[in-house]
Amino acid sequence: MANTKSAIKAARKSARLTIRNRGTQTRLKTLHKKFEQAVAAGDLAVIKTAGSAYASAMDKATKSGVVHRNAASRAKSHVAKHSRPKAAAPAPAAS
């Protein structure tokens, strides 16, 4: 048990922030799963929609300190990579 007034307040604050952070992390996991399902399905419109929602949520989580900015950058790069239309396969060289 905390002994000082400041330690008691810090314990209350820690409990409150833990609950908030857990909710944010759960939302991020859900959005990531939806994005990965869209990538597996291959529908570009759904991929862009799900990716946009996931990237936006990552930015908000970064702003509130739940996710490190480099982790958010990696996730957004992953979204961008899958959001681009697939390039046509190169024609085989004639021998």
Sequence and secondary structure as in RCSB ss.txt:
>XXXX:A:sequence
MANTKSAIKAARKSARLTIRNRGTQTRLKTLHKKFEQAVAAGDLAVIKTAGSAYASAMDKATKSGVVHRNAASRA
KSHVAKHSRPKAAAPAPAAS
>XXXX:A:secstr
   SHHHHHHHHHHHHHHHHHHHHHHHHHHHHHHHHHHHHHT HHHHHHHHHHHHHHHHHHHHTTSS HHHHHHH
HHHHHHHHS           
